[in-house]
Amino acid sequence: MKIAVMSDSTAYISKDDRERYNIHMVPLSVIFDDASYQEEIDITTEEFYKKMKSTKDLPSTSQPSIGYVTKKLESLAEHFDAVISIHLSSGISGTYQTVTSAGEMVDGIEVITFDSEISCMVQGFYAIEAAKLAKEGKSVNEIMDRLHEMKQSIRAYFMVDDLTNLQRGGRLSGAQALIGSLLQVKPILHFQNKLIVPFEKIRTRKKAIHRMMGMLEDEAEGNELRVVFIHGNDEASAKQLEQQFKEKYPNAETSISYFGPVIGTHLGEGAVGIGWYKK
């Protein structure tokens, strides 16, 4: 059985890695005024953050249309017997449900959707692992079993400089955002039950990052981890955290990623995230 692996653009898997692992992608879009841009295709992350600074109103975001996804699946059906499609949390986007519905409309290919219950490159971990296993000739069931196993150890924490975008975009309750802005709190956020919720309230950015690094280092003791450091248009800071971690845990597998246009719309510039799982 020939198995394809697909994800959406919010995994922010680099183009090189998508080509290396043969991962197919459906893009979400960011909308400035009336102009819609498919991320990773029509607009780069650098262009997005530059445009954000010069735009008064917060852009909006949209999931891929069911028609677009259907055509993508029909194209895959010409070459594959099945596709495992891995998507950002269904609690913050309808993309997972759209792909599930499109899969029921397409003949000639089995479509298995997987709700990562998370986003960004931590979601990308699932796609890369699935693609590696598919290349090794593993069955759909074997690949899905591994993804569910990974879910037990995957962790991700992030902080934003300002909660306003999350609140305005409907990804965090207004009351929580108001409290954060009044007290100048830098809450650490995480995904729980598929939603973005506060994990811990911390007063300063420096202390919040220190706390996230501490949780990572606790997990790294005695475990073989794959780690990603994620930034909102501040790669130098992410590399600094990576270097700091590698000095203590030189054998850990680490990488740098970014909050692209769709997720960056909600988190804003300057966001920092750390994600990992046990290999």
N, C-alpha and C positions, 0 to 999 in steps of 0.2 A: 504493500500500500504506500502510495506517495502522499506524504503529509506536508502541507504548507503551514507556515506560521505567520500570523498577521498581528499587528498591534495598531494602536492609533498614535498620532503624532505627539501626544502628551507624555509618552514614554521618553521622548527626547534621546532616542538612540541615534548616535551619529550616523551620517550617511555611509561612512566607511564601514561601520559595524553592521548596518543594515545590508550592505552588499556582501560583506564577509560571511555573514550567517544566513543570507537569503531571507531576510525578514521583510514581509510586505507591510505597507503602511497605509492607513486611511487618515487624512488630515482633518483636524478641527480648524475652526476659523476664528479670527479676531476681527472685529468690526469697528472702524473709526468713522464716525458720522454715518454715511451711507455706503462706504467702501468696505468690501469684505476681502480679507486676505487669508488664504490657506497657509497655516504656519508650516515651516520647513519647505514650502514651495514658493509662495508669493512674497513672503517677508522673512527676513532673517531675524534672529533674536536681537542683534545689535541695532538693526533698523527699527525694530519694535520699541526698544527702550528709548531711543532717540526721539521717536514720534510721540511716545508717552509724555516726554518732558515738554513738548511744544503743543500739546493738545489740552484744552481746558477740561473737557468732559471725559470721564472714564470710558474706555472702549467697552464694548460688549463681546461676548463669545458665543459661538454656536457649534453644535455637533454636526457631523456629516449627515447629509440627507439620506433617506432610505434608498432613493434612486441611485445615488452615487455608490453606496455600499453594495447594492444589488449588482450593479455593473462590475464592480471589483470582484465580487464572488463568482460571477459568471465567467470572468476572465480566468480566474484561478481554476475553475472547473474544467477548463480545456487542458490543464496540465497535471492536476492533482486529484486524488480521490477524497481527501479530507483536508480541512483547514482548522487549526486551533487558533482562535482569535482572542487576544488578551487585551483587556481594556481598563481604563481608569475607573475608579470607584463609581458604582452605580448610584451611590448616595449623593454625588456632586455633579453627575452628568447623565444624560439619557443615552449616551453612545453605546453602552453595553446592550441596552434593550433594543436599540435600533439595529445593531448587527444581529442580535438574536432573531428579531422579526424578519430581517432581510434573508437570513439563512433558511427560514421556513418557506421562502418564496422561490428559492433557487434549486433547480434540479441538477443532478449529476455530481454533487459534491456534498459530503457530510460536513456540517458546520458546527463546531464545538466552541462555545463562547466561555470565557473564563473571566470572572470579575476579580480583578486584582485587589479590590477594596483599598486602593492606594493610588498613587500617580507618580509621574516623573521617572527618573532612571531606576527607582526602586521597582516600579512596574516593568521597566525595561529588563531588570534581572530575570523576570519570569520568561519574557520573550526570548532572550538569548539562551537561557537554559533549555527551553522547549526546542529551539532551533538546533542546538547541539545534539539533543537526543533524537530529533527527527533525522538528522544527518547520519546518526549511528544506526538507524533502522529500527528504533524503538516503536512500539505500537502506540496508538492513541491512548489506551488505558495506562500504559506505562508512563507516558509523558504526563498525563493528568495526575497520576498518583504522585509523581515527583513535584508537580506544582503545588499540590495540596500539602505535601510535606514541607516545602519551602515556606508556605504561608505560616506555619507554626513558629518559625524562627525569624521571620522578617520583621524588622523594626525601622521606623523612620520618625524623626523629630525635626521640627523646623520652627523658626521664629521670623517675625516680620517687624520692620521698623514702625509700621503704622497699620492699625487694624481697619482703617477706613475702607480700603478697597474690598477686603473680605466681607465686611458688613454690607456695603453698597451692592456687592455682587450676589448677596444672598447666601454666602457660604459660611457665615457666622452670625449668630443672633445679634440684633441691635443692642440689647442690654449688655452683652459681653463686650462688644466693641466700645460702648460708651464708658464702661468701667475702666477698660484698658487705657483709653485716651485721657480720662480724667486723672488717673493715678500715674500716668506715664509708665505703665507696666509693660515689660517686654515678655509676654507669655510665651512659653514653649507650647507649640501645638502638635497634635498628632491625629491620626485617623483612628476612630473608634466606632464600631458598628457602621462602617462605611462613610462616616461623616467626619468633618474637621472640627475638633473640639479642643479646648484648652487642656493641656497636660499639667502644667505647673506655672504659677505666676511668679515672675522674677523681675526685679526692679531695673536692671540695666542690661544692655546688649552684651557687654563683656561677661557678666555673670551668667547670662542665659547660654551663651556659647560654651562657657566653661562647664556648665551643668550637662549640656548635650555631649561634650567630649568625655566627661566623666562616665556617663552611661555607656558610651561606646567602649571606653577602656575597660570598664567592669566586665562587659560582654566578651572582650578580646582575651581576657585571662583564661587560658586553657581551652580556647575555642579557635578554630580556623575560620576566619571571616572573609567575606567579600564586602567591601565598603565603598560607598560613593559619597563624595562631598559636593553639595549642590549650591549654586550661587545665583543671585539675582543681579546680573551684570557687574559682578565683582570677582573675576576669576582669581585675582591675586590673593584675596583673602581665603578663598577655598583651597588654593595651593599651599598657603601657609598652614592651614589646619591639617592638610594631608601630610605635609612634611613633619609637623609636630607629632602626629600619630605614628608615622613611619619610623621616627627616631626611637620610639618605645617598642614598636611591633613591626620590625623590618620585613617579616615574612608574610604579613597580611597583603591581600590583593586589593589594591585601591584604585580609584579613578575619580575624575572630575566631571561633573555635569552641570546643567544649568536649568533655571526656571524659564522656559520659553514663553512665547507670546500669550498663549491661552492661560496657563497657570500664572504667569507673571502679571497678567491683568488683575488677578485677584490678590496676589501676594505683594505686588509692588516691588520697586527697585530696592536692593539692599537685603532682601530676604536671604536666609542661610538655612540649609538643611543637611542632615546627615542620615544616611540609611545603610542598613547592612542585613546580611543573613549568614547563617552557618552553612558552610560549604559541605 
